[in-house]
Amino acid sequence: MREGDLVTRLQEELRLRVGEHLEAGETLRAALWVARESGLSTIARISRWQGAPEGLLGFGGAGATMRSARVPEGRAGELHRHLPDPETAGALALTDTRLLLLGAVAVPSDARPVALSDRLRLAGRRVLGRAEPDPLPPLTSRWECPRTALAAVGVSDPEGTLTLDFVDGSSLSVAAPAMLAVRFEEAARRSG
């Protein structure tokens, strides 16, 4: 499966899962996966690699790579308190009437291969791009606010930072895929 096709398929699956939480007559404008900002600089985020020793640039929170961890107030603070940990993503959805944050429900996987040969076969299929991704688990509502509480949406590209400005003057930035964040910003501008 080509990467572009996979992204399209996963976005469609996300839209379907978010659709399960819409009220009658409500229209989904945009949805994407977001994560709590890690506080690392862009260079630190893109230079992360598995198994890196502590103390390298951008690791372990040391040095000038960490931004200050200011906790926002107002609507932004409410959303911030409901965001999952930086290693976990949540689904941010914009409808014509609401801004929603949804989290994946942990579903035990009974279908995992147990034999080593099954695991190796599955790993080989994934490496060659022939394995289907795991289905998206059900989502649960974590937070919501009226659409009218959202004043503006901004995107920092290529960093992939989505900034949500609320009418109460509060603001929150979350990590998001840059290409999808731009679409989210455009949808917010059109529906605002």
Wavefront OBJ file of the C-alpha trace (Angstrom):
o trace
v 0.000 0.000 0.000
v 1.412 3.385 -1.015
v 2.009 5.902 1.773
v -0.385 8.475 0.259
v -3.132 5.867 0.008
v -2.511 4.834 3.607
v -2.786 8.426 4.874
v -6.019 8.910 2.938
v -7.428 5.650 4.262
v -6.475 6.433 7.874
v -7.983 9.935 7.606
v -11.210 8.475 6.249
v -11.285 5.943 9.081
v -10.740 8.776 11.586
v -13.593 10.771 10.045
v -15.876 7.730 10.354
v -14.933 7.197 14.022
v -15.471 10.894 14.787
v -18.792 10.702 12.946
v -19.994 8.256 15.603
v -19.890 11.169 18.097
v -21.786 13.735 16.042
v -25.271 14.856 16.954
v -28.155 14.707 14.478
v -27.661 17.350 11.782
v -24.102 18.185 12.899
v -21.507 18.396 10.103
v -17.864 17.381 10.483
v -15.570 20.038 8.972
v -12.146 18.576 9.814
v -10.436 15.983 12.007
v -6.818 15.149 12.698
v -4.569 13.511 15.270
v -2.884 15.887 17.722
v -0.531 15.453 20.646
v 0.555 17.555 23.566
v 3.555 19.724 22.674
v 6.681 18.046 24.016
v 8.498 21.312 24.643
v 11.418 20.211 22.472
v 12.797 22.456 19.759
v 12.160 21.489 16.145
v 15.706 20.191 15.682
v 15.367 18.071 18.803
v 12.039 16.624 17.648
v 13.302 15.663 14.214
v 16.624 14.329 15.488
v 15.076 11.881 17.958
v 15.996 8.261 17.386
v 15.368 5.035 19.245
v 17.981 4.152 21.837
v 19.763 7.515 21.901
v 21.869 8.005 25.016
v 20.713 10.571 27.564
v 22.257 14.013 27.381
v 22.327 14.344 23.593
v 20.887 17.524 22.119
v 17.133 17.459 22.571
v 16.973 14.486 24.910
v 16.197 14.210 28.583
v 14.926 17.764 28.885
v 18.413 19.161 29.431
v 19.817 22.326 27.974
v 18.249 25.090 25.944
v 16.132 22.753 23.833
v 13.221 22.733 26.270
v 10.609 25.476 26.083
v 8.960 26.750 29.223
v 5.997 24.652 30.292
v 3.411 27.416 30.728
v -0.011 26.001 31.496
v -2.704 27.981 29.677
v -5.887 29.277 31.291
v -9.478 29.539 30.057
v -10.749 27.250 27.295
v -7.183 26.505 26.232
v -6.400 25.352 29.774
v -9.461 23.094 29.798
v -8.347 21.484 26.540
v -4.739 21.238 27.768
v -5.844 19.301 30.873
v -7.594 16.721 28.683
v -4.802 16.192 26.152
v -3.104 12.806 26.395
v 0.604 12.462 27.193
v 3.062 13.634 24.479
v 3.647 10.015 23.381
v -0.072 9.508 22.739
v -2.337 11.202 20.231
v -5.908 12.373 20.521
v -8.324 13.209 17.725
v -9.260 16.879 17.396
v -12.444 17.402 15.426
v -14.104 20.573 14.210
v -17.793 20.536 13.393
v -20.179 23.315 12.492
v -21.214 23.558 16.168
v -18.389 22.108 18.320
v -14.679 21.574 18.792
v -14.094 18.046 20.136
v -11.165 16.136 21.582
v -11.547 12.369 21.381
v -9.253 9.672 22.734
v -8.755 6.105 21.586
v -10.280 3.430 23.785
v -7.774 0.737 24.732
v -8.957 -2.484 23.132
v -7.134 -5.724 24.017
v -5.780 -7.402 20.921
v -6.739 -11.070 20.876
v -5.657 -11.527 17.273
v -1.927 -11.066 17.832
v 0.143 -13.922 16.406
v 1.731 -15.978 19.123
v 4.155 -18.156 17.219
v 7.545 -16.705 16.288
v 7.041 -17.695 12.643
v 3.737 -15.764 12.584
v 5.424 -12.690 14.063
v 8.267 -12.863 11.526
v 5.823 -13.296 8.639
v 3.801 -10.265 9.811
v 6.975 -8.182 10.286
v 8.099 -9.075 6.762
v 4.737 -8.069 5.303
v 4.932 -4.731 7.147
v 8.473 -4.058 5.895
v 7.417 -4.800 2.316
v 4.317 -2.636 2.669
v 1.881 -5.512 2.223
v 0.429 -5.612 5.716
v -2.760 -3.787 6.516
v -2.533 -1.381 9.459
v -4.394 -2.241 12.622
v -7.951 -0.883 12.568
v -8.568 2.345 14.434
v -9.950 1.610 17.904
v -13.211 3.203 19.043
v -12.962 6.791 20.254
v -14.340 8.299 23.436
v -15.137 11.933 24.133
v -12.546 13.668 26.341
v -13.497 17.348 25.955
v -15.638 19.682 23.890
v -16.587 23.328 23.561
v -18.918 25.322 21.312
v -17.505 26.184 17.878
v -18.169 29.840 18.667
v -15.558 29.688 21.467
v -12.801 29.157 18.873
v -11.585 32.505 17.505
v -8.805 31.402 15.138
v -6.577 28.518 14.128
v -2.961 28.900 13.022
v -0.410 26.478 11.629
v 3.358 26.532 11.874
v 4.710 24.627 8.904
v 6.953 22.553 8.629
v 7.015 22.070 12.411
v 3.457 20.783 12.439
v 2.195 22.966 15.255
v -1.506 23.768 15.336
v -2.375 26.829 17.427
v -5.915 27.251 18.723
v -6.918 30.770 19.793
v -10.109 31.074 21.816
v -12.420 34.089 22.187
v -11.584 34.330 25.912
v -8.015 35.275 24.911
v -6.469 31.915 25.790
v -4.339 29.997 23.309
v -2.912 26.479 23.021
v -0.460 24.874 20.598
v -0.517 21.151 19.866
v 1.652 18.954 17.666
v -0.103 17.842 14.475
v 0.853 16.571 11.006
v 1.599 19.806 9.111
v -0.259 18.882 5.915
v -3.410 17.925 7.824
v -3.083 20.914 10.161
v -3.227 23.236 7.145
v -6.484 21.573 6.057
v -7.848 21.938 9.605
v -6.941 25.648 9.593
v -8.657 26.150 6.227
v -11.801 24.378 7.448
v -11.862 26.557 10.576
v -11.495 29.707 8.493
v -14.306 28.677 6.116
v -16.684 27.678 8.912
v -15.886 30.563 11.265
l 1 2 3 4 5 6 7 8 9 10 11 12 13 14 15 16 17 18 19 20 21 22 23 24 25 26 27 28 29 30 31 32 33 34 35 36 37 38 39 40 41 42 43 44 45 46 47 48 49 50 51 52 53 54 55 56 57 58 59 60 61 62 63 64 65 66 67 68 69 70 71 72 73 74 75 76 77 78 79 80 81 82 83 84 85 86 87 88 89 90 91 92 93 94 95 96 97 98 99 100 101 102 103 104 105 106 107 108 109 110 111 112 113 114 115 116 117 118 119 120 121 122 123 124 125 126 127 128 129 130 131 132 133 134 135 136 137 138 139 140 141 142 143 144 145 146 147 148 149 150 151 152 153 154 155 156 157 158 159 160 161 162 163 164 165 166 167 168 169 170 171 172 173 174 175 176 177 178 179 180 181 182 183 184 185 186 187 188 189 190 191 192
